[in-house]
Amino acid sequence: MLRHFTRLSRLTLAVAFLYVWLLSNGGKFIRAGLRHLVDRKDRRDLSLFQIGLRLPDRKLLNLLPVSPSLCAYL
């Protein structure tokens, strides 16, 4: 049972880090004024999480580098 617990706790930690990374990427993208690249201009449909989730897809589609920076303000 202890092995299942450690695997589950590692998975939970990885998902938490991914969530924070997506939120910080979405915030960085909005602060840079690039929200219109992934969201509609006439209305705001996407949340901060969804913007952060679509950003790596857009970069990979356009063959741009994806930076795994965890600090949102640099």
Residue frames relative to the residue before (quaternion, step in Angstrom):
aa qw qx qy qz dx dy dz
M 1.0000 0.0000 0.0000 0.0000 0.00 0.00 0.00
L 0.6197 0.5615 -0.3533 0.4192 3.58 1.06 -0.64
R 0.6303 0.5307 -0.3451 0.4495 3.61 1.02 -0.71
H 0.6443 0.5074 -0.3263 0.4701 3.59 0.98 -0.81
F 0.6419 0.5286 -0.3267 0.4493 3.58 1.01 -0.77
T 0.6827 0.4729 -0.3078 0.4642 3.61 0.87 -0.86
R 0.6322 0.5146 -0.3407 0.4685 3.60 1.02 -0.68
L 0.6635 0.5016 -0.3016 0.4660 3.56 0.96 -0.85
S 0.6610 0.4929 -0.3183 0.4678 3.58 0.97 -0.76
R 0.6323 0.5115 -0.3371 0.4742 3.62 1.05 -0.66
L 0.6436 0.5139 -0.3181 0.4697 3.55 0.99 -0.80
T 0.6446 0.5165 -0.3149 0.4675 3.58 0.98 -0.83
L 0.6521 0.5062 -0.3078 0.4730 3.57 0.99 -0.82
A 0.6510 0.5113 -0.3163 0.4634 3.60 0.97 -0.82
V 0.6561 0.4948 -0.3106 0.4778 3.59 0.98 -0.80
A 0.6340 0.5217 -0.3324 0.4641 3.60 1.02 -0.74
F 0.6551 0.4963 -0.3120 0.4767 3.60 0.97 -0.82
L 0.6369 0.5228 -0.3265 0.4631 3.58 0.99 -0.77
Y 0.6444 0.5220 -0.3156 0.4611 3.59 0.97 -0.86
V 0.6707 0.4835 -0.2981 0.4769 3.60 0.90 -0.90
W 0.6440 0.5227 -0.3251 0.4542 3.59 1.00 -0.79
L 0.6636 0.4974 -0.3070 0.4670 3.59 0.96 -0.84
L 0.6461 0.5047 -0.3256 0.4710 3.60 1.00 -0.73
S 0.6745 0.4812 -0.3081 0.4675 3.59 0.91 -0.83
N 0.6338 0.5139 -0.3368 0.4700 3.60 1.03 -0.67
G 0.6448 0.5176 -0.3178 0.4640 3.57 0.98 -0.80
G 0.6629 0.5018 -0.2971 0.4695 3.56 1.00 -0.83
K 0.6467 0.5135 -0.3133 0.4690 3.55 1.01 -0.82
F 0.6424 0.5357 -0.3059 0.4548 3.55 1.05 -0.84
I 0.6648 0.4887 -0.2961 0.4812 3.58 0.99 -0.84
R 0.6578 0.5113 -0.3147 0.4548 3.61 0.93 -0.87
A 0.6597 0.4981 -0.3089 0.4704 3.58 1.12 -0.60
G 0.4874 -0.6877 0.4173 0.3397 3.59 1.27 -0.12
L 0.5384 0.6467 -0.3825 0.3815 3.58 1.19 0.47
R 0.2975 0.7914 -0.4930 0.2054 3.58 1.21 0.34
H 0.6226 0.5797 -0.3393 0.4016 3.57 1.05 -0.72
L 0.5819 0.5973 -0.3756 0.4045 3.61 1.20 -0.32
V 0.7890 0.2619 -0.1493 0.5353 3.61 1.12 -0.54
D 0.7376 0.3314 -0.2008 0.5530 3.61 1.23 -0.31
R 0.6020 -0.5628 0.4188 0.3815 3.54 -1.22 0.40
K 0.4786 -0.6815 0.4747 0.2849 3.57 -1.09 0.69
D 0.7052 0.4981 -0.2771 0.4217 3.56 0.97 -0.83
R 0.7975 0.0217 -0.0371 0.6017 3.62 1.21 -0.33
R 0.4297 -0.6994 0.5166 0.2435 3.55 -1.21 0.55
D 0.0518 -0.8385 0.5422 -0.0137 3.58 -0.17 1.27
L 0.7418 0.4428 -0.2288 0.4487 3.59 0.98 -0.77
S 0.4198 -0.6751 0.5467 0.2629 3.53 -1.14 0.71
L 0.7011 -0.4453 0.3447 0.4374 3.54 -1.33 0.12
F 0.6386 0.5262 -0.3125 0.4665 3.57 1.03 -0.80
Q 0.6830 0.4854 -0.2931 0.4604 3.60 0.89 -0.89
I 0.6164 0.5247 -0.3451 0.4751 3.59 1.08 -0.64
G 0.6659 0.4900 -0.2953 0.4788 3.57 0.98 -0.85
L 0.6493 0.5156 -0.3108 0.4647 3.58 1.13 -0.62
R 0.7034 0.4556 -0.2661 0.4763 3.59 1.02 -0.72
L 0.5460 0.6494 -0.3904 0.3574 3.59 1.16 -0.50
P 0.6911 0.4455 -0.3210 0.4700 3.69 0.74 -0.81
D 0.6095 0.5490 -0.3557 0.4479 3.60 1.06 -0.66
R 0.6648 0.4993 -0.3009 0.4671 3.56 0.95 -0.88
K 0.6639 0.4996 -0.3127 0.4603 3.57 0.96 -0.84
L 0.6661 0.4911 -0.3088 0.4688 3.59 0.95 -0.80
L 0.6302 0.5350 -0.3315 0.4546 3.57 1.05 -0.72
N 0.7485 0.3724 -0.2011 0.5106 3.58 1.04 -0.79
L 0.4590 -0.7190 0.4101 0.3228 3.58 1.34 0.29
L 0.3911 0.6830 -0.5039 0.3560 3.57 1.00 0.93
P 0.5440 -0.6262 0.4273 0.3596 3.63 -1.06 0.55
V 0.2871 -0.7259 0.6027 0.1656 3.56 -1.13 0.78
S 0.2011 -0.8029 0.5526 0.0975 3.57 -0.56 1.15
P 0.2713 -0.7899 0.5261 0.1598 3.61 -0.70 1.00
S 0.1916 0.8074 -0.5340 0.1622 3.59 0.90 0.86
L 0.2728 -0.7782 0.5459 0.1486 3.58 -0.87 0.96
C 0.6312 0.5029 -0.3356 0.4858 3.58 1.24 -0.22
A 0.3379 -0.7991 0.4669 0.1710 3.57 -0.47 1.21
Y 0.7411 0.4542 -0.2311 0.4371 3.59 1.11 -0.56
L 0.6223 0.5182 -0.3655 0.4588 3.59 1.20 0.30
